[in-house]
């Protein structure tokens, strides 16, 4: 394997071409990395706000070939074609959006570090609708009809059914769960920022 020395990488999305997009938090920018050559180019530059952390997580709407960008600084969610271009606002007034993933029915599920926790944004854009009972989330992943989120303050990984509102803490007592993804075998992988480890667990 090869490494690229990037000081503040955050969210990562793999392109159909094999390239990798990652959020450069310090510069409020999304870069594109060619894994074969390790060449890095600017995919999208946003406007940094002094003293405010920049981009965090990224999401992908594969069906529509769009990159989903939780714009943490400006409390909005953007989309941009995976081939590049200008961003389009999907929702504004979203408190501290951090992660995003496409949920059941094509809805964009957004994890928020604020009290709203998890919000649903129409794929074509519109008002973000918060779900009840969730707050201060970091990452979101979707498998089937369920949404999985990390709650760092509660030290939990939670499974949530948006159709019924039911939720279950799959993991408790984890130091600081941050990143979350679905493995090809259906299991979840979660990153624990407190211990610097990755752990796999069975999903619902």
C-alpha positions as CSV (number, residue, x, y, z in Angstrom):
1,X,0.0,0.0,0.0
2,X,1.0,3.6,-0.5
3,X,0.4,6.6,1.7
4,X,-0.3,10.3,0.9
5,X,0.8,12.7,3.6
6,X,-2.3,14.9,4.0
7,X,-2.4,16.9,7.3
8,X,-6.2,17.1,7.8
9,X,-8.1,14.4,5.8
10,X,-11.7,13.7,6.8
11,X,-14.5,12.2,4.7
12,X,-13.6,9.8,1.8
13,X,-15.5,8.7,-1.3
14,X,-14.2,6.3,-3.9
15,X,-15.1,7.2,-7.5
16,X,-16.2,4.7,-10.1
17,X,-12.9,5.5,-12.0
18,X,-10.9,4.3,-8.9
19,X,-9.9,7.7,-7.9
20,X,-10.5,8.9,-4.3
21,X,-12.1,12.1,-3.1
22,X,-11.3,13.3,0.4
23,X,-12.2,16.4,2.4
24,X,-9.3,18.5,3.4
25,X,-10.7,20.1,6.6
26,X,-8.0,22.7,7.2
27,X,-8.4,24.3,3.7
28,X,-12.1,23.7,3.4
29,X,-11.4,21.9,0.1
30,X,-12.2,18.5,-1.5
31,X,-9.1,16.9,-3.2
32,X,-8.9,14.1,-5.7
33,X,-6.2,11.5,-5.2
34,X,-5.0,9.1,-7.9
35,X,-4.0,5.9,-6.0
36,X,-1.7,4.7,-8.8
37,X,0.4,7.9,-9.0
38,X,-0.4,9.6,-5.6
39,X,-1.0,12.8,-7.6
40,X,-3.5,15.1,-5.9
41,X,-5.6,17.7,-7.5
42,X,-8.3,20.1,-6.3
43,X,-11.8,18.8,-7.0
44,X,-13.8,21.6,-5.3
45,X,-12.6,24.6,-3.2
46,X,-15.1,26.2,-0.8
47,X,-14.6,29.4,1.1
48,X,-12.9,28.9,4.5
49,X,-14.2,30.9,7.5
50,X,-11.5,31.9,9.8
51,X,-11.6,30.1,13.1
52,X,-14.3,27.6,12.0
53,X,-13.4,24.0,11.2
54,X,-14.1,23.1,7.5
55,X,-15.4,20.1,5.8
56,X,-15.8,16.8,7.7
57,X,-17.7,13.9,6.2
58,X,-18.6,13.2,2.6
59,X,-21.4,11.1,1.1
60,X,-22.2,9.6,-2.3
61,X,-25.5,9.4,-4.3
62,X,-24.3,6.6,-6.7
63,X,-27.7,6.4,-8.4
64,X,-27.5,10.0,-9.5
65,X,-23.6,10.2,-9.7
66,X,-23.5,13.0,-7.1
67,X,-21.1,13.8,-4.3
68,X,-23.0,14.8,-1.1
69,X,-21.2,17.5,0.9
70,X,-22.3,18.3,4.5
71,X,-21.0,22.0,4.6
72,X,-20.4,22.2,8.3
73,X,-19.3,25.8,8.3
74,X,-22.4,27.1,6.6
75,X,-25.0,24.7,8.0
76,X,-26.0,23.4,4.6
77,X,-25.9,20.3,2.5
78,X,-24.6,20.6,-1.1
79,X,-24.3,18.2,-4.1
80,X,-21.9,18.3,-7.0
81,X,-21.5,15.8,-9.9
82,X,-18.9,13.1,-9.3
83,X,-17.3,14.3,-12.6
84,X,-16.8,17.8,-11.1
85,X,-18.6,21.1,-11.4
86,X,-20.3,23.8,-9.3
87,X,-22.1,22.7,-6.1
88,X,-25.9,22.9,-5.8
89,X,-27.5,23.5,-2.4
90,X,-29.8,20.7,-1.3
91,X,-30.8,22.1,2.1
92,X,-30.0,25.1,4.2
93,X,-30.4,25.7,7.9
94,X,-29.1,22.2,8.8
95,X,-27.4,22.6,12.2
96,X,-23.7,21.4,12.1
97,X,-24.0,18.7,9.4
98,X,-21.1,16.2,9.5
99,X,-22.0,13.0,7.6
100,X,-24.4,12.0,4.8
101,X,-25.6,8.8,3.1
102,X,-28.4,7.9,0.8
103,X,-31.2,6.2,2.8
104,X,-34.4,4.3,2.0
105,X,-36.3,5.8,-1.0
106,X,-33.3,7.8,-2.1
107,X,-33.6,10.3,0.8
108,X,-30.3,11.9,1.9
109,X,-29.8,11.1,5.6
110,X,-27.6,13.7,7.3
111,X,-25.9,13.2,10.6
112,X,-25.7,16.4,12.6
113,X,-23.5,17.3,15.5
114,X,-26.3,19.4,16.9
115,X,-29.4,18.6,18.8
116,X,-31.3,17.6,15.7
117,X,-29.0,14.6,15.3
118,X,-30.3,13.0,12.1
119,X,-32.2,14.8,9.4
120,X,-33.8,13.6,6.1
121,X,-33.2,15.8,3.0
122,X,-35.1,15.1,-0.2
123,X,-32.8,13.9,-3.0
124,X,-33.9,16.7,-5.2
125,X,-33.4,19.3,-2.4
126,X,-35.7,20.9,0.1
127,X,-36.3,21.4,3.8
128,X,-34.4,19.1,6.1
129,X,-36.8,17.1,8.4
130,X,-35.3,16.0,11.7
131,X,-36.0,12.6,13.2
132,X,-36.9,12.5,16.9
133,X,-34.8,11.0,19.7
134,X,-31.3,11.4,18.2
135,X,-28.7,14.1,18.9
136,X,-25.0,14.9,18.5
137,X,-24.1,12.4,15.8
138,X,-21.0,12.0,13.8
139,X,-21.3,9.5,11.0
140,X,-24.1,7.8,9.1
141,X,-24.3,4.6,7.0
142,X,-27.3,2.8,5.5
143,X,-28.0,-0.8,4.9
144,X,-31.4,-1.9,3.5
145,X,-34.2,-0.1,5.5
146,X,-32.0,0.8,8.5
147,X,-29.8,3.7,9.2
148,X,-26.7,3.3,11.4
149,X,-25.1,6.3,13.2
150,X,-22.3,7.0,15.6
151,X,-23.0,9.0,18.8
152,X,-19.6,10.0,20.2
153,X,-21.0,11.7,23.3
154,X,-23.0,8.6,24.3
155,X,-20.2,6.2,23.2
156,X,-22.6,4.3,21.1
157,X,-23.3,2.9,17.6
158,X,-27.1,3.1,17.0
159,X,-29.4,1.3,14.5
160,X,-32.4,3.4,13.6
161,X,-35.6,2.5,11.6
162,X,-36.8,5.7,10.0
163,X,-40.2,4.1,9.1
164,X,-41.1,3.3,12.7
165,X,-38.8,5.5,14.8
166,X,-37.4,2.5,16.7
167,X,-33.7,2.5,17.6
168,X,-31.3,0.2,19.2
169,X,-27.8,0.7,20.6
170,X,-25.7,-1.9,18.9
171,X,-22.5,-1.0,20.7
172,X,-22.1,0.8,24.0
173,X,-19.1,1.8,26.0
174,X,-16.9,2.6,22.9
175,X,-14.5,5.5,23.5
176,X,-15.3,7.9,20.7
177,X,-17.0,6.3,17.7
178,X,-16.6,8.5,14.7
179,X,-16.4,7.0,11.2
180,X,-18.8,4.3,10.0
181,X,-19.1,2.2,6.9
182,X,-20.7,-0.9,5.5
183,X,-18.4,-3.8,4.6
184,X,-19.0,-5.9,1.5
185,X,-20.1,-8.8,3.7
186,X,-22.8,-6.6,5.4
187,X,-21.0,-6.0,8.6
188,X,-20.3,-2.5,10.0
189,X,-16.9,-1.1,10.6
190,X,-16.5,1.8,13.1
191,X,-13.5,3.9,13.9
192,X,-12.8,4.7,17.6
193,X,-11.0,8.0,17.8
194,X,-10.3,7.5,21.5
195,X,-8.2,4.4,21.0
196,X,-7.1,4.7,17.4
197,X,-8.7,1.4,16.4
198,X,-11.2,0.1,13.8
199,X,-13.7,-2.5,14.8
200,X,-16.1,-4.7,12.8
201,X,-19.6,-5.6,14.1
202,X,-22.6,-7.5,12.9
203,X,-25.4,-5.2,11.6
204,X,-29.1,-5.9,12.0
